[in-house]
Amino acid sequence: MTLRRLTPEELSARSKRNLAIAGALVGFIVLVFAVTVLNLKRNIDARKDAIAAGAPVEYAR
């Protein structure tokens, strides 16, 4: 198998593609983090409401 040198245009295209993939990956990580934080907040608020209403609160089922 022989390897050939990439042209400057191909190297530039590779770099742009890598940056796009990295940006998409970072965006996905931020999305997962945000959803996790919002779910934790929702659960904390629901627990506070249950305690305020006098309902029994379980830590684990």
Predicted model as a PDB file, atoms N, CA, C, CB and O in Angstrom, pLDDT in the B-factor column:
MODEL        1                                                                  
ATOM      1  N   MET A   1       0.846  -1.179   0.000  1.00 77.00           N  
ATOM      2  CA  MET A   1       0.000   0.000   0.000  1.00 77.00           C  
ATOM      3  C   MET A   1       0.886   1.235   0.000  1.00 77.00           C  
ATOM      4  CB  MET A   1      -0.960   0.002   1.218  1.00 77.00           C  
ATOM      5  O   MET A   1       1.783   1.365   0.833  1.00 77.00           O  
ATOM      6  N   THR A   2       0.639   2.115  -0.911  1.00 86.00           N  
ATOM      7  CA  THR A   2       1.431   3.339  -0.978  1.00 86.00           C  
ATOM      8  C   THR A   2       0.601   4.501  -0.478  1.00 86.00           C  
ATOM      9  CB  THR A   2       1.926   3.604  -2.415  1.00 86.00           C  
ATOM     10  O   THR A   2      -0.600   4.597  -0.729  1.00 86.00           O  
ATOM     11  N   LEU A   3       1.274   5.370   0.231  1.00 91.00           N  
ATOM     12  CA  LEU A   3       0.623   6.572   0.755  1.00 91.00           C  
ATOM     13  C   LEU A   3       0.987   7.752  -0.129  1.00 91.00           C  
ATOM     14  CB  LEU A   3       1.036   6.840   2.232  1.00 91.00           C  
ATOM     15  O   LEU A   3       2.116   7.847  -0.610  1.00 91.00           O  
ATOM     16  N   ARG A   4       0.061   8.625  -0.337  1.00 92.00           N  
ATOM     17  CA  ARG A   4       0.349   9.804  -1.129  1.00 92.00           C  
ATOM     18  C   ARG A   4       0.194  11.041  -0.262  1.00 92.00           C  
ATOM     19  CB  ARG A   4      -0.570   9.880  -2.362  1.00 92.00           C  
ATOM     20  O   ARG A   4      -0.552  11.045   0.718  1.00 92.00           O  
ATOM     21  N   ARG A   5       0.893  12.059  -0.631  1.00 94.00           N  
ATOM     22  CA  ARG A   5       0.800  13.325   0.106  1.00 94.00           C  
ATOM     23  C   ARG A   5      -0.512  14.030  -0.250  1.00 94.00           C  
ATOM     24  CB  ARG A   5       2.023  14.246  -0.213  1.00 94.00           C  
ATOM     25  O   ARG A   5      -0.942  14.053  -1.404  1.00 94.00           O  
ATOM     26  N   LEU A   6      -1.125  14.600   0.779  1.00 94.00           N  
ATOM     27  CA  LEU A   6      -2.361  15.343   0.544  1.00 94.00           C  
ATOM     28  C   LEU A   6      -2.029  16.747   0.055  1.00 94.00           C  
ATOM     29  CB  LEU A   6      -3.224  15.403   1.829  1.00 94.00           C  
ATOM     30  O   LEU A   6      -1.032  17.350   0.450  1.00 94.00           O  
ATOM     31  N   THR A   7      -2.883  17.235  -0.802  1.00 96.00           N  
ATOM     32  CA  THR A   7      -2.706  18.597  -1.300  1.00 96.00           C  
ATOM     33  C   THR A   7      -3.133  19.587  -0.218  1.00 96.00           C  
ATOM     34  CB  THR A   7      -3.520  18.823  -2.608  1.00 96.00           C  
ATOM     35  O   THR A   7      -3.853  19.214   0.709  1.00 96.00           O  
ATOM     36  N   PRO A   8      -2.702  20.831  -0.323  1.00 95.00           N  
ATOM     37  CA  PRO A   8      -3.144  21.833   0.665  1.00 95.00           C  
ATOM     38  C   PRO A   8      -4.663  21.960   0.737  1.00 95.00           C  
ATOM     39  CB  PRO A   8      -2.542  23.190   0.334  1.00 95.00           C  
ATOM     40  O   PRO A   8      -5.208  22.204   1.814  1.00 95.00           O  
ATOM     41  N   GLU A   9      -5.353  21.798  -0.390  1.00 97.00           N  
ATOM     42  CA  GLU A   9      -6.820  21.873  -0.381  1.00 97.00           C  
ATOM     43  C   GLU A   9      -7.416  20.704   0.406  1.00 97.00           C  
ATOM     44  CB  GLU A   9      -7.371  21.878  -1.826  1.00 97.00           C  
ATOM     45  O   GLU A   9      -8.380  20.879   1.150  1.00 97.00           O  
ATOM     46  N   GLU A  10      -6.844  19.524   0.239  1.00 96.00           N  
ATOM     47  CA  GLU A  10      -7.339  18.356   0.976  1.00 96.00           C  
ATOM     48  C   GLU A  10      -7.058  18.488   2.468  1.00 96.00           C  
ATOM     49  CB  GLU A  10      -6.700  17.068   0.433  1.00 96.00           C  
ATOM     50  O   GLU A  10      -7.887  18.111   3.296  1.00 96.00           O  
ATOM     51  N   LEU A  11      -5.891  19.021   2.811  1.00 97.00           N  
ATOM     52  CA  LEU A  11      -5.576  19.242   4.225  1.00 97.00           C  
ATOM     53  C   LEU A  11      -6.518  20.270   4.845  1.00 97.00           C  
ATOM     54  CB  LEU A  11      -4.121  19.703   4.382  1.00 97.00           C  
ATOM     55  O   LEU A  11      -6.945  20.121   5.990  1.00 97.00           O  
ATOM     56  N   SER A  12      -6.838  21.311   4.083  1.00 97.00           N  
ATOM     57  CA  SER A  12      -7.763  22.327   4.574  1.00 97.00           C  
ATOM     58  C   SER A  12      -9.161  21.733   4.765  1.00 97.00           C  
ATOM     59  CB  SER A  12      -7.816  23.523   3.600  1.00 97.00           C  
ATOM     60  O   SER A  12      -9.830  22.016   5.759  1.00 97.00           O  
ATOM     61  N   ALA A  13      -9.594  20.915   3.816  1.00 98.00           N  
ATOM     62  CA  ALA A  13     -10.909  20.272   3.934  1.00 98.00           C  
ATOM     63  C   ALA A  13     -10.942  19.339   5.132  1.00 98.00           C  
ATOM     64  CB  ALA A  13     -11.253  19.495   2.651  1.00 98.00           C  
ATOM     65  O   ALA A  13     -11.944  19.281   5.845  1.00 98.00           O  
ATOM     66  N   ARG A  14      -9.852  18.606   5.363  1.00 97.00           N  
ATOM     67  CA  ARG A  14      -9.785  17.697   6.507  1.00 97.00           C  
ATOM     68  C   ARG A  14      -9.885  18.483   7.809  1.00 97.00           C  
ATOM     69  CB  ARG A  14      -8.478  16.873   6.475  1.00 97.00           C  
ATOM     70  O   ARG A  14     -10.597  18.084   8.731  1.00 97.00           O  
ATOM     71  N   SER A  15      -9.172  19.592   7.878  1.00 98.00           N  
ATOM     72  CA  SER A  15      -9.184  20.414   9.081  1.00 98.00           C  
ATOM     73  C   SER A  15     -10.585  20.955   9.365  1.00 98.00           C  
ATOM     74  CB  SER A  15      -8.191  21.568   8.943  1.00 98.00           C  
ATOM     75  O   SER A  15     -11.047  20.927  10.505  1.00 98.00           O  
ATOM     76  N   LYS A  16     -11.258  21.446   8.323  1.00 98.00           N  
ATOM     77  CA  LYS A  16     -12.619  21.965   8.496  1.00 98.00           C  
ATOM     78  C   LYS A  16     -13.576  20.867   8.934  1.00 98.00           C  
ATOM     79  CB  LYS A  16     -13.119  22.603   7.199  1.00 98.00           C  
ATOM     80  O   LYS A  16     -14.437  21.085   9.786  1.00 98.00           O  
ATOM     81  N   ARG A  17     -13.419  19.686   8.349  1.00 98.00           N  
ATOM     82  CA  ARG A  17     -14.271  18.550   8.709  1.00 98.00           C  
ATOM     83  C   ARG A  17     -14.036  18.155  10.165  1.00 98.00           C  
ATOM     84  CB  ARG A  17     -14.000  17.348   7.775  1.00 98.00           C  
ATOM     85  O   ARG A  17     -14.987  17.878  10.897  1.00 98.00           O  
ATOM     86  N   ASN A  18     -12.774  18.127  10.584  1.00 98.00           N  
ATOM     87  CA  ASN A  18     -12.458  17.779  11.972  1.00 98.00           C  
ATOM     88  C   ASN A  18     -13.044  18.796  12.948  1.00 98.00           C  
ATOM     89  CB  ASN A  18     -10.942  17.685  12.164  1.00 98.00           C  
ATOM     90  O   ASN A  18     -13.548  18.428  14.010  1.00 98.00           O  
ATOM     91  N   LEU A  19     -12.973  20.076  12.583  1.00 98.00           N  
ATOM     92  CA  LEU A  19     -13.554  21.107  13.451  1.00 98.00           C  
ATOM     93  C   LEU A  19     -15.074  20.970  13.536  1.00 98.00           C  
ATOM     94  CB  LEU A  19     -13.182  22.507  12.938  1.00 98.00           C  
ATOM     95  O   LEU A  19     -15.653  21.173  14.603  1.00 98.00           O  
ATOM     96  N   ALA A  20     -15.714  20.632  12.437  1.00 98.00           N  
ATOM     97  CA  ALA A  20     -17.168  20.438  12.444  1.00 98.00           C  
ATOM     98  C   ALA A  20     -17.553  19.250  13.323  1.00 98.00           C  
ATOM     99  CB  ALA A  20     -17.692  20.228  11.009  1.00 98.00           C  
ATOM    100  O   ALA A  20     -18.517  19.322  14.085  1.00 98.00           O  
ATOM    101  N   ILE A  21     -16.802  18.167  13.214  1.00 98.00           N  
ATOM    102  CA  ILE A  21     -17.078  16.987  14.042  1.00 98.00           C  
ATOM    103  C   ILE A  21     -16.856  17.310  15.520  1.00 98.00           C  
ATOM    104  CB  ILE A  21     -16.182  15.797  13.612  1.00 98.00           C  
ATOM    105  O   ILE A  21     -17.656  16.917  16.370  1.00 98.00           O  
ATOM    106  N   ALA A  22     -15.767  18.028  15.826  1.00 98.00           N  
ATOM    107  CA  ALA A  22     -15.488  18.406  17.215  1.00 98.00           C  
ATOM    108  C   ALA A  22     -16.594  19.309  17.762  1.00 98.00           C  
ATOM    109  CB  ALA A  22     -14.123  19.117  17.318  1.00 98.00           C  
ATOM    110  O   ALA A  22     -17.021  19.149  18.905  1.00 98.00           O  
ATOM    111  N   GLY A  23     -17.050  20.247  16.951  1.00 98.00           N  
ATOM    112  CA  GLY A  23     -18.132  21.141  17.389  1.00 98.00           C  
ATOM    113  C   GLY A  23     -19.417  20.385  17.659  1.00 98.00           C  
ATOM    114  O   GLY A  23     -20.111  20.656  18.640  1.00 98.00           O  
ATOM    115  N   ALA A  24     -19.737  19.433  16.788  1.00 98.00           N  
ATOM    116  CA  ALA A  24     -20.945  18.627  16.995  1.00 98.00           C  
ATOM    117  C   ALA A  24     -20.827  17.794  18.264  1.00 98.00           C  
ATOM    118  CB  ALA A  24     -21.199  17.713  15.784  1.00 98.00           C  
ATOM    119  O   ALA A  24     -21.799  17.653  19.006  1.00 98.00           O  
ATOM    120  N   LEU A  25     -19.652  17.243  18.517  1.00 98.00           N  
ATOM    121  CA  LEU A  25     -19.446  16.431  19.721  1.00 98.00           C  
ATOM    122  C   LEU A  25     -19.579  17.276  20.983  1.00 98.00           C  
ATOM    123  CB  LEU A  25     -18.066  15.757  19.684  1.00 98.00           C  
ATOM    124  O   LEU A  25     -20.224  16.862  21.947  1.00 98.00           O  
ATOM    125  N   VAL A  26     -18.973  18.453  20.976  1.00 98.00           N  
ATOM    126  CA  VAL A  26     -19.088  19.347  22.134  1.00 98.00           C  
ATOM    127  C   VAL A  26     -20.539  19.761  22.343  1.00 98.00           C  
ATOM    128  CB  VAL A  26     -18.198  20.598  21.951  1.00 98.00           C  
ATOM    129  O   VAL A  26     -21.014  19.799  23.478  1.00 98.00           O  
ATOM    130  N   GLY A  27     -21.249  20.071  21.259  1.00 98.00           N  
ATOM    131  CA  GLY A  27     -22.664  20.428  21.373  1.00 98.00           C  
ATOM    132  C   GLY A  27     -23.493  19.310  21.976  1.00 98.00           C  
ATOM    133  O   GLY A  27     -24.374  19.561  22.799  1.00 98.00           O  
ATOM    134  N   PHE A  28     -23.215  18.072  21.570  1.00 98.00           N  
ATOM    135  CA  PHE A  28     -23.941  16.927  22.119  1.00 98.00           C  
ATOM    136  C   PHE A  28     -23.644  16.756  23.608  1.00 98.00           C  
ATOM    137  CB  PHE A  28     -23.575  15.645  21.356  1.00 98.00           C  
ATOM    138  O   PHE A  28     -24.546  16.474  24.397  1.00 98.00           O  
ATOM    139  N   ILE A  29     -22.383  16.928  23.987  1.00 98.00           N  
ATOM    140  CA  ILE A  29     -22.019  16.803  25.398  1.00 98.00           C  
ATOM    141  C   ILE A  29     -22.721  17.871  26.227  1.00 98.00           C  
ATOM    142  CB  ILE A  29     -20.495  16.908  25.576  1.00 98.00           C  
ATOM    143  O   ILE A  29     -23.222  17.580  27.313  1.00 98.00           O  
ATOM    144  N   VAL A  30     -22.762  19.099  25.729  1.00 98.00           N  
ATOM    145  CA  VAL A  30     -23.447  20.186  26.438  1.00 98.00           C  
ATOM    146  C   VAL A  30     -24.942  19.884  26.557  1.00 98.00           C  
ATOM    147  CB  VAL A  30     -23.229  21.536  25.708  1.00 98.00           C  
ATOM    148  O   VAL A  30     -25.548  20.135  27.599  1.00 98.00           O  
ATOM    149  N   LEU A  31     -25.532  19.347  25.493  1.00 98.00           N  
ATOM    150  CA  LEU A  31     -26.957  18.998  25.522  1.00 98.00           C  
ATOM    151  C   LEU A  31     -27.240  17.934  26.577  1.00 98.00           C  
ATOM    152  CB  LEU A  31     -27.418  18.502  24.142  1.00 98.00           C  
ATOM    153  O   LEU A  31     -28.194  18.067  27.343  1.00 98.00           O  
ATOM    154  N   VAL A  32     -26.434  16.890  26.628  1.00 98.00           N  
ATOM    155  CA  VAL A  32     -26.629  15.826  27.620  1.00 98.00           C  
ATOM    156  C   VAL A  32     -26.456  16.376  29.026  1.00 98.00           C  
ATOM    157  CB  VAL A  32     -25.643  14.665  27.378  1.00 98.00           C  
ATOM    158  O   VAL A  32     -27.225  16.028  29.921  1.00 98.00           O  
ATOM    159  N   PHE A  33     -25.463  17.227  29.237  1.00 98.00           N  
ATOM    160  CA  PHE A  33     -25.247  17.826  30.551  1.00 98.00           C  
ATOM    161  C   PHE A  33     -26.439  18.681  30.968  1.00 98.00           C  
ATOM    162  CB  PHE A  33     -23.970  18.670  30.549  1.00 98.00           C  
ATOM    163  O   PHE A  33     -26.903  18.600  32.105  1.00 98.00           O  
ATOM    164  N   ALA A  34     -26.933  19.504  30.036  1.00 98.00           N  
ATOM    165  CA  ALA A  34     -28.062  20.380  30.354  1.00 98.00           C  
ATOM    166  C   ALA A  34     -29.313  19.581  30.696  1.00 98.00           C  
ATOM    167  CB  ALA A  34     -28.351  21.317  29.185  1.00 98.00           C  
ATOM    168  O   ALA A  34     -30.027  19.924  31.638  1.00 98.00           O  
ATOM    169  N   VAL A  35     -29.584  18.523  29.945  1.00 98.00           N  
ATOM    170  CA  VAL A  35     -30.750  17.684  30.227  1.00 98.00           C  
ATOM    171  C   VAL A  35     -30.606  17.021  31.591  1.00 98.00           C  
ATOM    172  CB  VAL A  35     -30.932  16.615  29.128  1.00 98.00           C  
ATOM    173  O   VAL A  35     -31.578  16.928  32.341  1.00 98.00           O  
ATOM    174  N   THR A  36     -29.415  16.566  31.914  1.00 98.00           N  
ATOM    175  CA  THR A  36     -29.178  15.936  33.218  1.00 98.00           C  
ATOM    176  C   THR A  36     -29.409  16.922  34.354  1.00 98.00           C  
ATOM    177  CB  THR A  36     -27.753  15.378  33.294  1.00 98.00           C  
ATOM    178  O   THR A  36     -30.068  16.592  35.340  1.00 98.00           O  
ATOM    179  N   VAL A  37     -28.876  18.115  34.223  1.00 98.00           N  
ATOM    180  CA  VAL A  37     -29.044  19.135  35.275  1.00 98.00           C  
ATOM    181  C   VAL A  37     -30.514  19.501  35.424  1.00 98.00           C  
ATOM    182  CB  VAL A  37     -28.210  20.402  34.954  1.00 98.00           C  
ATOM    183  O   VAL A  37     -31.003  19.638  36.545  1.00 98.00           O  
ATOM    184  N   LEU A  38     -31.224  19.661  34.316  1.00 97.00           N  
ATOM    185  CA  LEU A  38     -32.647  20.002  34.403  1.00 97.00           C  
ATOM    186  C   LEU A  38     -33.453  18.882  35.055  1.00 97.00           C  
ATOM    187  CB  LEU A  38     -33.206  20.302  33.010  1.00 97.00           C  
ATOM    188  O   LEU A  38     -34.368  19.152  35.834  1.00 97.00           O  
ATOM    189  N   ASN A  39     -33.126  17.633  34.748  1.00 96.00           N  
ATOM    190  CA  ASN A  39     -33.827  16.514  35.390  1.00 96.00           C  
ATOM    191  C   ASN A  39     -33.544  16.468  36.887  1.00 96.00           C  
ATOM    192  CB  ASN A  39     -33.419  15.185  34.742  1.00 96.00           C  
ATOM    193  O   ASN A  39     -34.450  16.203  37.678  1.00 96.00           O  
ATOM    194  N   LEU A  40     -32.307  16.722  37.284  1.00 95.00           N  
ATOM    195  CA  LEU A  40     -31.987  16.751  38.709  1.00 95.00           C  
ATOM    196  C   LEU A  40     -32.753  17.870  39.411  1.00 95.00           C  
ATOM    197  CB  LEU A  40     -30.475  16.930  38.917  1.00 95.00           C  
ATOM    198  O   LEU A  40     -33.283  17.675  40.505  1.00 95.00           O  
ATOM    199  N   LYS A  41     -32.808  19.036  38.780  1.00 96.00           N  
ATOM    200  CA  LYS A  41     -33.542  20.160  39.376  1.00 96.00           C  
ATOM    201  C   LYS A  41     -35.023  19.833  39.508  1.00 96.00           C  
ATOM    202  CB  LYS A  41     -33.357  21.433  38.535  1.00 96.00           C  
ATOM    203  O   LYS A  41     -35.648  20.135  40.524  1.00 96.00           O  
ATOM    204  N   ARG A  42     -35.579  19.210  38.465  1.00 95.00           N  
ATOM    205  CA  ARG A  42     -36.997  18.849  38.514  1.00 95.00           C  
ATOM    206  C   ARG A  42     -37.272  17.871  39.662  1.00 95.00           C  
ATOM    207  CB  ARG A  42     -37.441  18.231  37.171  1.00 95.00           C  
ATOM    208  O   ARG A  42     -38.277  17.997  40.361  1.00 95.00           O  
ATOM    209  N   ASN A  43     -36.381  16.903  39.853  1.00 91.00           N  
ATOM    210  CA  ASN A  43     -36.562  15.935  40.931  1.00 91.00           C  
ATOM    211  C   ASN A  43     -36.411  16.574  42.305  1.00 91.00           C  
ATOM    212  CB  ASN A  43     -35.570  14.801  40.784  1.00 91.00           C  
ATOM    213  O   ASN A  43     -37.140  16.228  43.234  1.00 91.00           O  
ATOM    214  N   ILE A  44     -35.475  17.498  42.436  1.00 91.00           N  
ATOM    215  CA  ILE A  44     -35.296  18.198  43.712  1.00 91.00           C  
ATOM    216  C   ILE A  44     -36.535  19.027  44.036  1.00 91.00           C  
ATOM    217  CB  ILE A  44     -34.041  19.102  43.669  1.00 91.00           C  
ATOM    218  O   ILE A  44     -37.006  19.031  45.173  1.00 91.00           O  
ATOM    219  N   ASP A  45     -37.064  19.734  43.025  1.00 92.00           N  
ATOM    220  CA  ASP A  45     -38.270  20.538  43.240  1.00 92.00           C  
ATOM    221  C   ASP A  45     -39.463  19.655  43.599  1.00 92.00           C  
ATOM    222  CB  ASP A  45     -38.590  21.369  41.989  1.00 92.00           C  
ATOM    223  O   ASP A  45     -40.253  20.013  44.472  1.00 92.00           O  
ATOM    224  N   ALA A  46     -39.602  18.513  42.942  1.00 90.00           N  
ATOM    225  CA  ALA A  46     -40.716  17.609  43.248  1.00 90.00           C  
ATOM    226  C   ALA A  46     -40.599  17.070  44.670  1.00 90.00           C  
ATOM    227  CB  ALA A  46     -40.759  16.445  42.243  1.00 90.00           C  
ATOM    228  O   ALA A  46     -41.606  16.912  45.360  1.00 90.00           O  
ATOM    229  N   ARG A  47     -39.379  16.789  45.106  1.00 89.00           N  
ATOM    230  CA  ARG A  47     -39.174  16.297  46.470  1.00 89.00           C  
ATOM    231  C   ARG A  47     -39.537  17.376  47.489  1.00 89.00           C  
ATOM    232  CB  ARG A  47     -37.711  15.845  46.670  1.00 89.00           C  
ATOM    233  O   ARG A  47     -40.169  17.086  48.505  1.00 89.00           O  
ATOM    234  N   LYS A  48     -39.134  18.628  47.214  1.00 90.00           N  
ATOM    235  CA  LYS A  48     -39.472  19.725  48.128  1.00 90.00           C  
ATOM    236  C   LYS A  48     -40.984  19.912  48.209  1.00 90.00           C  
ATOM    237  CB  LYS A  48     -38.799  21.036  47.673  1.00 90.00           C  
ATOM    238  O   LYS A  48     -41.525  20.142  49.291  1.00 90.00           O  
ATOM    239  N   ASP A  49     -41.671  19.813  47.060  1.00 90.00           N  
ATOM    240  CA  ASP A  49     -43.125  19.947  47.050  1.00 90.00           C  
ATOM    241  C   ASP A  49     -43.781  18.818  47.828  1.00 90.00           C  
ATOM    242  CB  ASP A  49     -43.651  19.971  45.615  1.00 90.00           C  
ATOM    243  O   ASP A  49     -44.762  19.042  48.538  1.00 90.00           O  
ATOM    244  N   ALA A  50     -43.247  17.601  47.702  1.00 88.00           N  
ATOM    245  CA  ALA A  50     -43.816  16.463  48.425  1.00 88.00           C  
ATOM    246  C   ALA A  50     -43.623  16.620  49.926  1.00 88.00           C  
ATOM    247  CB  ALA A  50     -43.183  15.154  47.948  1.00 88.00           C  
ATOM    248  O   ALA A  50     -44.517  16.296  50.706  1.00 88.00           O  
ATOM    249  N   ILE A  51     -42.471  17.111  50.327  1.00 88.00           N  
ATOM    250  CA  ILE A  51     -42.207  17.328  51.754  1.00 88.00           C  
ATOM    251  C   ILE A  51     -43.136  18.417  52.281  1.00 88.00           C  
ATOM    252  CB  ILE A  51     -40.717  17.715  51.994  1.00 88.00           C  
ATOM    253  O   ILE A  51     -43.685  18.296  53.376  1.00 88.00           O  
ATOM    254  N   ALA A  52     -43.309  19.481  51.500  1.00 90.00           N  
ATOM    255  CA  ALA A  52     -44.185  20.573  51.932  1.00 90.00           C  
ATOM    256  C   ALA A  52     -45.634  20.112  52.041  1.00 90.00           C  
ATOM    257  CB  ALA A  52     -44.085  21.751  50.961  1.00 90.00           C  
ATOM    258  O   ALA A  52     -46.380  20.613  52.882  1.00 90.00           O  
ATOM    259  N   ALA A  53     -46.037  19.168  51.205  1.00 90.00           N  
ATOM    260  CA  ALA A  53     -47.409  18.662  51.238  1.00 90.00           C  
ATOM    261  C   ALA A  53     -47.599  17.597  52.307  1.00 90.00           C  
ATOM    262  CB  ALA A  53     -47.792  18.099  49.883  1.00 90.00           C  
ATOM    263  O   ALA A  53     -48.719  17.140  52.531  1.00 90.00           O  
ATOM    264  N   GLY A  54     -46.525  17.199  52.967  1.00 88.00           N  
ATOM    265  CA  GLY A  54     -46.623  16.197  54.017  1.00 88.00           C  
ATOM    266  C   GLY A  54     -46.627  14.779  53.494  1.00 88.00           C  
ATOM    267  O   GLY A  54     -46.923  13.847  54.241  1.00 88.00           O  
ATOM    268  N   ALA A  55     -46.309  14.598  52.236  1.00 85.00           N  
ATOM    269  CA  ALA A  55     -46.271  13.246  51.662  1.00 85.00           C  
ATOM    270  C   ALA A  55     -44.986  12.549  52.082  1.00 85.00           C  
ATOM    271  CB  ALA A  55     -46.379  13.294  50.112  1.00 85.00           C  
ATOM    272  O   ALA A  55     -43.942  13.185  52.225  1.00 85.00           O  
ATOM    273  N   PRO A  56     -45.068  11.241  52.279  1.00 82.00           N  
ATOM    274  CA  PRO A  56     -43.837  10.517  52.615  1.00 82.00           C  
ATOM    275  C   PRO A  56     -42.872  10.542  51.426  1.00 82.00           C  
ATOM    276  CB  PRO A  56     -44.157   9.051  53.022  1.00 82.00           C  
ATOM    277  O   PRO A  56     -43.281  10.405  50.273  1.00 82.00           O  
ATOM    278  N   VAL A  57     -41.605  10.717  51.726  1.00 79.00           N  
ATOM    279  CA  VAL A  57     -40.582  10.791  50.686  1.00 79.00           C  
ATOM    280  C   VAL A  57     -39.638   9.616  50.845  1.00 79.00           C  
ATOM    281  CB  VAL A  57     -39.805  12.136  50.751  1.00 79.00           C  
ATOM    282  O   VAL A  57     -39.084   9.385  51.919  1.00 79.00           O  
ATOM    283  N   GLU A  58     -39.465   8.878  49.761  1.00 77.00           N  
ATOM    284  CA  GLU A  58     -38.547   7.742  49.785  1.00 77.00           C  
ATOM    285  C   GLU A  58     -37.243   8.152  49.130  1.00 77.00           C  
ATOM    286  CB  GLU A  58     -39.159   6.508  49.071  1.00 77.00           C  
ATOM    287  O   GLU A  58     -37.233   8.913  48.162  1.00 77.00           O  
ATOM    288  N   TYR A  59     -36.156   7.648  49.657  1.00 68.00           N  
ATOM    289  CA  TYR A  59     -34.862   7.941  49.065  1.00 68.00           C  
ATOM    290  C   TYR A  59     -34.572   6.989  47.917  1.00 68.00           C  
ATOM    291  CB  TYR A  59     -33.757   7.857  50.117  1.00 68.00           C  
ATOM    292  O   TYR A  59     -33.985   7.381  46.909  1.00 68.00           O  
ATOM    293  N   ALA A  60     -34.983   5.746  48.071  1.00 55.00           N  
ATOM    294  CA  ALA A  60     -34.773   4.755  47.013  1.00 55.00           C  
ATOM    295  C   ALA A  60     -35.914   3.753  47.077  1.00 55.00           C  
ATOM    296  CB  ALA A  60     -33.382   4.039  47.158  1.00 55.00           C  
ATOM    297  O   ALA A  60     -36.458   3.469  48.144  1.00 55.00           O  
ATOM    298  N   ARG A  61     -36.258   3.230  45.926  1.00 53.00           N  
ATOM    299  CA  ARG A  61     -37.336   2.251  45.892  1.00 53.00           C  
ATOM    300  C   ARG A  61     -36.799   0.883  45.656  1.00 53.00           C  
ATOM    301  CB  ARG A  61     -38.346   2.593  44.836  1.00 53.00           C  
ATOM    302  O   ARG A  61     -37.565  -0.079  45.595  1.00 53.00           O  
TER     303      ARG A  61                                                      
ENDMDL                                                                          
END                                                                             
